[in-house]
């Protein structure tokens, strides 16, 4: 599984079509309608969800937890918890 992740991530990064982790964070914050100054970001990590490379974004606002998976190629929100 780890080898598959690195292969996908390497292929996507080398293709030069990835959004940045900063852009992924902004997409999640915007969707949640939260200003960055009000959020405590606890996780920004490149991972794989159902065979798709995604940024896993986790943050808290006033004790409420937000979790997002953002497609690292398109910027599409894949999952919200």
C-alpha positions in Angstrom: 0.0 0.0 0.0 2.7 2.5 0.9 4.6 1.8 -2.3 1.4 2.4 -4.3 0.9 5.7 -2.6 4.4 6.9 -3.3 4.1 5.7 -6.9 0.9 7.7 -7.4 2.2 10.7 -5.5 5.5 10.7 -7.5 3.7 10.4 -10.8 1.3 13.3 -10.0 4.0 15.5 -8.6 6.2 14.9 -11.7 3.3 15.7 -14.0 3.3 19.2 -12.4 -0.5 19.3 -12.2 -0.9 19.3 -8.4 -2.3 22.1 -6.4 -0.2 23.2 -3.4 -1.0 22.2 0.1 -1.6 25.9 0.8 -4.3 25.9 -2.0 -5.9 22.8 -0.6 -6.0 24.4 2.9 -7.6 27.5 1.4 -10.2 25.4 -0.4 -11.1 23.6 2.9 -11.3 26.8 4.9 -13.4 28.5 2.3 -15.8 25.6 2.1 -16.2 25.6 5.9 -16.5 29.5 5.8 -13.7 29.9 8.3 -11.0 32.5 8.3 -7.5 31.0 8.6 -6.8 33.2 11.7 -9.8 31.5 13.5 -8.7 27.9 12.7 -6.1 25.7 14.4 -4.7 23.6 11.6 -3.6 20.2 12.9 -3.0 18.2 9.7 -2.0 18.8 6.1 -0.8 15.6 4.6 -0.7 14.0 1.1 -2.4 10.6 1.1 -4.5 8.3 -1.0 -8.2 7.9 -0.8 -9.8 5.3 -3.1 -6.9 5.3 -5.4 -6.8 9.1 -5.7 -4.0 11.3 -4.3 -5.6 13.8 -1.8 -4.5 16.3 0.7 -5.9 15.4 4.1 -6.7 18.6 5.9 -7.8 18.7 9.6 -8.5 21.8 11.7 -10.4 23.0 14.7 -12.5 26.1 15.2 -13.8 26.8 18.7 -13.4 23.1 19.6 -15.3 21.8 16.5 -13.3 19.4 14.3 -13.3 19.7 10.5 -11.8 17.1 8.2 -11.4 17.4 4.4 -9.9 15.3 1.6 -9.0 17.5 -1.3 -8.1 16.0 -4.7 -4.4 17.0 -5.1 -4.7 17.3 -8.9 -8.0 19.1 -9.4 -8.7 20.8 -6.0 -12.1 19.1 -5.8 -13.4 18.3 -2.4 -13.5 14.5 -2.2 -14.7 14.0 1.4 -15.9 16.2 4.3 -16.3 14.8 7.8 
